[in-house]
Amino acid sequence: MSLPIDRPFAPMLAKLSREVPERDDCLFEPKWDGFRCIVFRDGDDLDLQSRNSKPLLRYFPELRDPLLRVLPERCVVDGEIVIVSDRGLDFDALQLRQHPAESRVRKLSAEIPATFVAFDLLAEGEDSLLTTPFRQRRQRLEAILAVSEPSIVLTPATLSAELARDWFARFEGAGFDGVVAKPLDDVYTPGQRTLLKVKHERTCDCAIGGFRVHKDGNGVGSLLVGLHDNDGRLHHVGVAAGINAATRSELLLILEPYRANALDGHPWSEWAQAVAHARADGTRLPGGPSRWNATKDLSWEPVRVELVVEVAYEELLNGRFRHNARFRRVRTDRDPVTCRFDQLEAVAPAELRHLFSEKLS
């Protein structure tokens, strides 16, 4: 494959903002909750590369023919692979698609097919467009995707910050992460956080069920947290991380008294015991060595469920935090039994077809 842009390629990234900027020099797009994907096409040769330069085409073979029908003979396109359900974007279904067995991949490609959402054109023909302003790259991409193909779509976009704020509030229930602001005159900067992403953030109080030691061996690296259901069962919903160095040491002192006899009656005692046995015989279980990084130790230390922590989170997906929550403070004024799912704000689902009916304005 011979193209103006070489592989592996680091896509342009975005830095976090909590508010949609009031700017007239930006194009606003929905922030899709999927797998970032760079498409490389050279004739009949097609390669789909993940954000981390991993090959994706083998997991999404149903995208091959539509991409070859729509895209120019030689091009590089930046976008996102998503799976769309009746209730919105389905990230869990997308993760299921990464299966090692080809027969399973083929079956899932028919049952839960993926869609490629294009949002930038990086090369066409002999031309690299990395130094071309985004305004012109977008125009060229719009011309390419004027051809209709159900599984290959151009991301909606608007010049209106007001409409972007409306999208931010209205389409969260459809699984969108937020919105992205892209300066129209900017060039494409691979691997750099040049764009702005505006993401949802909420806070909630969680019961502390355990912790992991920081990778440097000093203090608490993350807290294992849970929420109670209506029957009083404590469900593990994820971890709270983002703890600064000074607080890591303080937290360890706070948690120390609660480590004694922690597994006596602990709601996750079977999990802790299973992890201990798994580590001894090499079995893979939650809490064992990471499948992505064999050197990363995910073992955890239980504590008696008597403390509460306030965390910031973006989204709860199928009973777990979609991304790691962020530590805010220990709440000594709260009882762990009051940390329940019903404190969380419920977001009504929105239909994707409404978003695609919006016009570029």
Protein Blocks (a to p, Z undefined) as FASTA:
>chain_A
ZZfbdcddddddddddfbdcddfkbccdddddddddddddehjbccdddfkopafklmmm
mlmmmmmmmmcfbdcdddddddddfkbccfklmmmmmcfblklmmmmmmmmccddddfbd
fbghjbccklgcfklmmmmmmmmmmpgcfklccddddfbfklmmmmmmmmmmnopabdcd
ddfkbccdehiafbccdddddddddddfbdcddfkopajfbdcdddddfkopacdfbdce
hiafklmmmmmmmmmmmmgoklgopaklmmmmmmmmmmmnopacehiacfklmkbccbdc
ddddfbccddddfbdcehiafbacddfbdcfkbcfklmcfklpccdddddfklmmmpccZ
Z
